[in-house]
Amino acid sequence: MSEKIDKAMSLFKEKKYEECIDAFSAVLESEPDNADVYNNMAVAYSCVGKFEQAENFFVKALELDPQLAQAYINLSDLYYKAGDLASAVGTLQRGSYELQDNLTIAHLLARVYIDDQRWEDAIEELDRVLEGEPENYDAYYDLGHVLFELGDYEGAISNFENVTEYRQDSELLYYSLAQAYESNNEIDKAISNYLKSIAVNDKFTLAYKKVGILFMARNDYEDAIEYFEEYANFDIPEEEKNNINSLIERIKQKI
């Protein structure tokens, strides 16, 4: 029977989803209670846009094996992509109850809570993740965003800084850290981190505008002009380009 399953998985890897479904169906004829096969068939159905069948097969997989973590993850992702956050949350909550030590499910639940702006629920799940995985830097990053949204800028800074000890290749991380410093009125550190985001990705347009604004607010007009001009050279909307060029001219008049 493993040969039939291997054949079905090979068809899936080749993106021959309809043939893959037929192959898994053949397996179920002799293994009607194989939860993994139902889960795999559901994934194949989702790949061909047959979402109702995919949902039904994920549900069947979980009926057969309530401990099948991947089925909770896959089903919640199906709901999430359909914009049904309530069902995604419900699925992950059930998975978290059935598999209380599964921190992947807890982390995914936190992220859906974040999308649903359920900040306190997200913090509870992220704290649980970090208690079990103290070096989960993705969780620190997510927690930083939640704390930023709640106005706890020092907490956000602490979590983002924790991540920078592990990663120095993410412009979005430095940008988020810069925003937190800016909101906490630590302008020099904000500028420093906006510049770091540019150093990682010199086409990250938003950072150019942000750092230009902060230089201008600090009366560092020449630096402000430099970054505004860089920003205006990017492919940005024409109205925005005109506004920036007008701003540059007004700054030049102050020098």
N, C-alpha and C positions, 0 to 999 in steps of 0.2 A: 504493500500500500504506500510505503514511503516513496516508491518510484513515481506513483501517480501524483503525489503531492509535489515532488521535485519537478515533475513536468509542468504542473500548474504554476508553480513559482517561476519557472523559467519563462513561461509564456507571459507572466506578469512583468518580469524584468524586460522583456522584449516589447512591452506595451501592447500586446495582443490580448486586450482585456476580454473581449467577447469569447475568444477561445479559452482564455483562462477561466472564465465563469463556467463554461461547459466542462472543463477538466475538473474543477472543484466539485461541480454537481455530481460527476461520476464518483468522486470520493465519498460524497455523502450517501450514496446508495448503499454503501457497505459500512459507513461510519456516521450514522445519522445524528449522533450526539457529540460530534467533534466541534467544540466551540471555536478552536483556532481556524478551522476551515470556514465556518460561518463568518468570522471576523475578516478573513482574507477575501472571501467573496464580496462582502460588503464594501471593502476598499475598492475592489475591481468595479463594482456597480457605481460607486461614486466617481470613479475615473471616467466613466462613459456618460455621466450626467443623469443616471437613474437613481435619484436621491431617495425616493420613497422605498425602493427595494433595498438600497444601502441601509437606510434606517431600520427597516424590518430585520435585516440580517444581523446588524449590530445588536439589536435588542434580543434576538434569538441567541446570539453568542453569550450575552450576559445572563440570560435565563439559564443556560446550560452551565455556565461557569462565572458566578458573581465575583470571582477573584481575578478575572482576566483584565489586567490593568490596561493593556493596549486597546481593548474594545471601548473602555470608558474614554480614553484619550481620543480615539478615532471618532466616536459618536459625538463627543462634545465639539470636536473640530468641524464636523458636518453641520451641526446646529450653528456654530459660531460663524461659519462662512455664509450661512443663510440669513444671518442677522438676528437669529433667535437666541439672544443672550440668556433669557430665562431658562430655556431648555439646556443650554450649554452649562449654566451654573448648576442646575438640578442634577445633570449627569455627573459632573465632577464632584458635587457634594456627596452623591451616593457612592462614587468611587472612593472618595476620601474616607467615608464611613466604613466601607468594606475593607479598605486597604490603608489603615491608619498610619502605617510606616512608609507609605509610598509618597515621597516628597516631590516627585515629578508631578503627580496629580495635584498635590497641594499648591505647587508653584503655578501650574496652569490655572487653577481656580483663582489664585490671587490675581493673575493677569486679566481674567475675565471680569473679576470684581473691579479692577482698575478701569477697564473699558466702560463698565457700567457705573463708574464714579462712586462705587461703594468703598470709600477710602478706608474706613475703620476695619471692615471685613478683610480688605486686602492686607492691611498691616498685620492682622492676626495670623493670616496664612503665611505671610513672608517671615514673620518672627518664628513661626514653627519650622519653616524651611531652614532658616539660618541657625536655629538651635541644633538641628540635625546635621546641617552642612555648613559649618562656619566659614568655609572658603568658597561658598557659592556666590561668585561676584555678580552674576546676573541678578540674583535676588537683592543684593545691595543696590544695584543700579535701579531696579524697579522700586525698591523702598525709597530711594532718593527722590524719585519722581513723585511718589505719593506724598512724601513729606513736603516737597516743594508746593504741590497743589494745596496742601493744608496750611501753607504759610510758615512752616517750620524750616526756615532757610538754613539755619545752623545744622539742623539734623540732616537736611538734604546734602549740604556741603560735606559733612562727615562721611556719609555713605558714598558719595561720588568720589571723594578723595581716596576712600578705601579701594575703590575699583581701579583708580589710576596707578596704584601700586602693582596691579596685576596686568593692566592693559595700558599701552601708550600709543595704540594705533587706531583709536576711534575718535573721529572728529565730533561725533554726536555726544560722546562722553564729555569731552572738554567744553563743548558748547553748553551742555546742560550744567556743568560745574560753573562756567562763566555766568550763566543766567542766575544761578543761586547766589554767587558772590555779588552780582550786580543788585539783586533784590535785597541783599543784606547790607547794601551800601559800602561794599569793599571794592571800590572801583579799580584800584591798581591790580588786584588779583583777578578781577573780572576781565580786564584788558589782557592780562597775561594768558589767561586760558582761552579767550577768543583767538589770540595769536597762535596758541598751540593747536587749536582746531584747524587753523589755516595752514600751519606747518604740516599737519597730517594730510590735509586735502586742500590744495591751493585753488580749487574750483568750488569751494564751499561758500557760496555767495552770501548767505545770511550773516556769516561771521564778519565779512568785510564791512557790511553796513553797520552792524552792531558796534564794532571797534571804532569805526569812523564817528559814530554818535558819541561814544564815550570820550574819545580824544577831543571832540568839539566841546563837550561839556566841561572838560578840564582845561579848555583854552589852548590845547596843543593843536593849533590850527593847521600847521604844515603836515603833521601826521594825519589829521582828519582828512585833509584834501587828498593825500596819497591813497588812503583806503577808500574814500568815496569815488575817486577816479577809477581805481581798480574795480570797484563794484559796478560802476557805470559801463565798464567795458564788457561786462558779461551780457549774456543773452537774457535780459530782463524786459518786462513790458515797457513799451515806448513811453507811456505816461510816467512810469516810475523813473525811467532814464532821464526824462526831461526835468522831473522834480529834483533829482539828485544833481544834475548839472546846474540847475538854478541855485541850489544850496551851495554848491562849490563856488559859484560866482559871488554869492553873498559873503562867504567866508573870506574869499580873497580880498574883498573890500575892507575887511577888518585888519588885515595884515599890514 
